[in-house]
């Protein structure tokens, strides 16, 4: 003989508690806090600098025009996901085809500017890439951008500018400009963008 227990319908409060426990076990509720803890623990340890690397040469151009010291024939940026949550890392991918005279003593600098949806500049960061871009050719790079926990939801614009100047001269010569947009989702939203963990 098999003993059967009578079926009971859970009360609304019990059903809510059970749902919360299942959500906790599945990680849905704790994920943002967990990612924020990871980002805080990695602060100061994650390399946020730009590192250009030589890429396979798929393009070929003739010599530079007379009197031109450098030229960025191709310069574009993209992101690993156009939607991201606070406490995640946005990966900015860059492609560059640089032509420059071998004899030219140039200082190359890249500036990234971040703008809010209303056009307000949030931040600007300039890096000296002279040691990385000593010769012409194809280059790629990936730069990490941590999205702070306090970042407001909304649309954002990244503008990247490449320029050079010769030592002793104050004026910079613009080489190229590229831009990309992305959206920071509200904390706790159920939308799951492509993962951007740092590994």
C-alpha positions in Angstrom: 0.0 0.0 0.0 1.4 3.4 -1.0 0.8 6.3 1.3 -0.2 9.5 -0.5 -0.1 13.0 1.0 -3.0 15.2 0.2 -2.3 18.0 -2.4 -2.2 21.5 -1.1 -2.3 24.8 -3.0 0.4 27.1 -1.8 -0.7 30.4 -0.3 0.2 33.5 -2.2 2.9 34.5 0.4 4.4 31.0 0.2 4.4 31.1 -3.6 6.2 34.4 -3.5 8.8 33.1 -1.1 9.4 29.9 -3.2 9.8 32.1 -6.3 12.4 34.3 -4.6 14.3 31.2 -3.4 14.4 29.8 -7.0 15.5 33.2 -8.4 18.3 33.4 -5.8 19.4 29.8 -6.6 19.4 30.6 -10.3 21.5 33.7 -9.8 19.0 36.1 -11.4 18.8 38.4 -8.4 22.4 38.2 -7.3 24.1 38.6 -10.7 24.4 42.4 -10.7 25.7 42.5 -7.2 28.2 39.7 -8.0 29.4 41.5 -11.1 29.8 44.8 -9.1 31.9 42.9 -6.5 34.1 41.5 -9.2 34.6 44.9 -10.8 35.4 46.5 -7.5 37.9 43.7 -6.7 39.6 44.1 -10.1 39.9 47.9 -9.8 43.5 48.8 -10.3 44.4 45.3 -11.6 42.7 45.4 -15.0 44.7 46.9 -17.8 42.6 49.7 -19.3 45.3 51.0 -21.7 45.2 50.6 -25.5 47.6 48.1 -27.0 47.9 48.0 -30.7 49.1 44.9 -32.4 50.2 44.2 -36.0 47.4 42.6 -38.0 47.6 40.5 -41.2 48.2 42.9 -44.1 45.0 42.7 -46.2 45.2 46.2 -47.7 47.9 47.7 -49.9 48.3 51.3 -50.8 50.9 53.2 -52.8 53.4 55.7 -51.3 52.3 58.7 -49.3 51.7 61.9 -51.3 54.6 64.2 -51.3 54.8 66.4 -48.2 52.4 64.1 -46.2 54.1 62.7 -43.1 51.3 60.2 -42.1 47.9 59.1 -43.0 45.3 56.8 -41.4 43.8 55.2 -44.5 41.5 53.1 -42.3 40.3 53.9 -38.8 37.2 52.4 -37.2 36.0 51.4 -33.8 33.2 49.0 -32.6 32.0 47.4 -29.3 31.4 43.8 -28.3 27.8 44.6 -27.4 25.6 47.7 -28.1 23.7 47.1 -24.8 25.4 46.6 -21.4 24.6 46.7 -17.7 26.4 48.6 -15.0 29.4 46.8 -13.4 30.2 45.1 -16.7 33.1 45.8 -19.1 32.6 47.2 -22.5 35.2 46.0 -25.0 36.2 48.7 -27.6 37.6 47.1 -30.7 39.8 49.2 -33.1 41.1 48.8 -36.6 43.8 51.0 -38.1 45.7 51.1 -41.3 48.5 53.6 -40.8 50.8 54.9 -43.5 53.8 57.0 -42.3 57.2 58.0 -43.5 60.0 55.8 -42.0 62.1 58.9 -41.5 59.4 61.0 -39.8 59.9 61.5 -36.1 56.2 61.7 -35.0 54.4 61.5 -31.8 51.0 59.8 -32.2 48.2 60.3 -29.7 44.8 58.8 -29.5 42.0 60.6 -27.6 38.7 58.9 -26.5 35.8 61.1 -25.6 32.6 59.9 -24.0 29.3 61.7 -24.4 25.9 61.3 -22.8 22.7 61.3 -24.9 22.2 65.0 -24.5 25.6 65.7 -26.0 27.4 66.4 -22.6 31.0 65.3 -22.5 31.4 62.9 -19.6 35.1 62.2 -19.9 38.1 62.5 -22.1 41.3 60.3 -22.1 44.4 60.7 -24.2 47.2 58.1 -24.7 50.6 58.4 -26.3 50.9 55.5 -28.9 54.2 56.6 -30.4 56.0 53.5 -29.3 53.3 51.2 -30.6 52.9 52.8 -34.0 56.5 53.3 -35.1 55.9 51.8 -38.6 53.1 51.8 -41.1 50.8 48.8 -41.5 47.6 47.2 -40.2 46.9 47.3 -36.5 44.1 46.1 -34.2 43.5 46.8 -30.5 41.0 46.1 -27.8 40.5 48.5 -24.9 38.4 47.7 -21.8 35.9 50.3 -20.5 34.5 49.5 -17.0 30.8 50.6 -16.7 30.5 52.0 -13.1 27.7 50.8 -10.8 26.3 54.4 -10.7 26.2 54.8 -14.5 22.7 56.1 -15.4 20.8 54.1 -18.0 20.7 55.7 -21.5 22.5 56.0 -24.8 26.1 57.0 -25.0 28.6 58.0 -27.7 32.3 57.2 -27.9 34.4 59.4 -30.2 38.0 58.3 -30.9 40.5 60.6 -32.5 44.0 59.9 -33.8 46.5 62.7 -34.3 50.2 63.3 -34.6 52.7 66.1 -34.0 56.4 66.5 -34.5 58.6 67.1 -31.5 59.1 70.8 -30.9 55.8 71.8 -32.6 52.8 72.6 -30.6 50.2 72.1 -33.2 48.7 68.6 -33.7 47.7 67.3 -37.1 44.4 65.2 -37.1 44.7 61.9 -38.8 41.3 60.2 -38.3 38.1 60.2 -36.3 35.7 57.3 -35.6 32.7 56.9 -33.3 30.3 54.2 -31.9 27.2 54.3 -29.7 26.1 51.9 -27.0 23.3 51.7 -24.4 23.6 51.2 -20.6 20.6 49.2 -19.5 18.8 49.9 -16.2 20.1 47.9 -13.2 18.0 44.8 -12.7 16.6 44.7 -16.3 16.0 41.2 -17.6 17.7 41.9 -20.9 20.8 39.8 -21.3 23.4 41.4 -23.5 26.5 39.6 -24.7 28.7 38.8 -21.7 31.6 41.2 -21.3 33.5 39.6 -18.4 37.2 40.1 -18.0 39.0 36.8 -18.3 
